[in-house]
Amino acid sequence: MASIRRTLSPAYHDRSYQNGAGFSSPSNKFLPNGSSKHFSSSSHLPFLFNAVNIVYRKGWRRSFCRCLFFFVIGFVFGIAPFGYSDTDVRAKDFTFPELKPPHANLRFDDQIVTSVSLSVNTKLLEPKESTDIIEPLKQLIVVTPTYNRGFQAYFLNRLGQVLRLVKPPLVWIVVEEKAASHETAEILRKTGVMYRHVLCAFNSSSVKDPRVHQRNAALEHIERHKLDGIVFFADDDNVYTLELFESLRTISRFGTWPVAMLAQSKNKAILEGPVCNASQVIGWHTNDKSKRLRRFYADMSGFAFNSSILWDSKRWARPFSNPIRRLDTVKEGFQESTFIEQVVEDESQMEGIPHGCSRIMNWHLHLDTDNLFYPKGWLLEKNLEVILPIK
């Protein structure tokens, strides 16, 4: 048969494909096996466009197939077991060695445990020695009568600063006569000491020493409110050491100690108080030459006692239940002794402090300040008239 070859029409030589990939003629169409029946060498430009078109159409498919192929190979190599691994995990590989206590030859005489106690052993919580128990400090009840005079502010401030240094608990009972002054109340607030401002309403104009009824007002206050502690009469014009207040807490019923005081002539010191053998009172220091001897030679600031004696007579086996008060009917100098006779029977019920009564812990100065000028409000109304210039 004769073959018919159609010539390429010039009109279709430069026609482009509809997909816009390139320009080609029918004679340049590649076969599936990669060869062509006819190749036109008249122009190189259509060939380049055909090559780009083939890469664009089939090149990305070939690259994707290669990547997929290598990915599958790598995945297979990754999960394939190339070595030996012992997957047989036995429980005995993780068990700890068994620890057994040494054998002890114990014999149980058929004892059967019927219950188990889960309570706390309180014996382990108790202190080993009784000295480890800390006992609370006894409360000190300091009674101070005061009245308007020239050195009142000085005396109260001095005593208040001493009481401020004493370890609590401590209550300061300050007793005034007739009316409570604002100046006294202001001083008590500034000291920082716990206090009670008590008023004595008794008319003491006919009494030589008004402090007798002031102390009785404090005793009545303690008895009515049943204050528990050690009662100590501390006059504001005396001088006290901190050791004295700490020693008061060792008193059980009644304690006493020697007091150094100035004589009326102010030219010598007199020692008045107990003579002690350890803590036992065996005698008294005295300079009294009067014929009528006192039963107890102790200064008003030279003793202290348990406050429960005032309101708990059964505890101390008191033979009478009359209130313990100071008496204003006795002579001066005998008031201390008559008061002590209401608290104790004899020296066997007393305690001498400190050990052996060997130290002086307070002084009674007997300062006479009654005739001194007492400014109103403890302030001078006018300045001094003499002014000295600074040189």
Secondary structure, DSSP 8 states (H G I E B T S, - for coil): ---------GGGTT-B-TT-S-B--GGG---TTS--S----S-SHHHHHHHHHHIIIIIHHHHHHHHHHHHHHHHHHHHS--S-------GGGG---------------S-----------GGGTS-SSGGG-------EEEEEE----TTHHHHHHHHHHHHHTS-S-EEEEEEEESS--HHHHHHHHHHT--EEEEEE-S--TT-S-THHHHHHHHHHHHHHHT--SEEEE--TTSEE-HHHHHHHTT-SSEEE--EEEE-TTSSSEEEEEEEEETTEEEEEE-----SS--S----TTSEEEETHHHH-TTTTT-S--------SSS-TTSHHHHHHHHH-SSGGG-EESSGGG-S--EEE-----TTS---GGGS-SS--S------
